[in-house]
């Protein structure tokens, strides 16, 4: 193993984790999350391990992420897509032991303290990761189609294709509720400099789009190897960490507002 990756096996604040709603700590000081509304362009890559969207380096406008648990502004850099080869698994984070068919993760770096992702990933409060759980549905997220429509162009390792004018804000589910904890990147070197924000509703993908995603391969066209799916890192121990939320369960019950207890937004597939 690369010595820079020893945190992956020895770290105490690793990701992903299993979120247990009954153990969440309500934090009334958590603010709403703000993501700039303008669009970005970039490139979708099949790396052979993951499907990754990276923002164009010469982009004139950057999308900033702030609010929530964040004390600084973070500049959006990339999207990781994790998914399973069947509907029983795929997401990296689990909710009450349940997995989802896929999970989309936005990564950004602390632009107020650091110059780029490479520097920030080693440093305190360097990275933010926003997690969107993905469920199968008949009314898919429209913005997600900008990505799903080009899956056929990145079927093999090393393939890449441009994705133009995508709005992160439009990818988000319709909720202001989230969970947050201190963790790590889920890809090497598992840097424990990551503030995770897990949104409290999934976004939706069609069965056909998921079928196209599952056709992607780890290898080349000549030697395709295994499917790219099942690329989720195993669940990591929480080690006394607290997962905070802006969901006030007591008020939710009194006012009959949506909550994880009532609406089961996060009823995925039990592993």
Buried (B, 14 or more C-beta within 10 A) or exposed (E): EEEEBEBBEEBEBBBBBBBEBEEBEBBEEBEEBBBBEEBBBBBBBBBBEBBBBBBEEEEEEBBBBBEBBBEBBBBBBBBBBBBBBEBBBBBBBBBBEBBBBBBBBBBBBBBEBBEEBEEBBEBEBBBBBBBBBBBBEEEBBEBBEBBBEBBEEBBBBEBBBEBEEBBBEBBBBEBBBBBBBBBBBBBBBBBBBBBBBBBBBBBBBBEEBBEBBBEBBBBEEEEBEEBBBBBBBEBBEBEEBEBBBBBBBEEBEEEEBBBBEEEEBBBBBEE
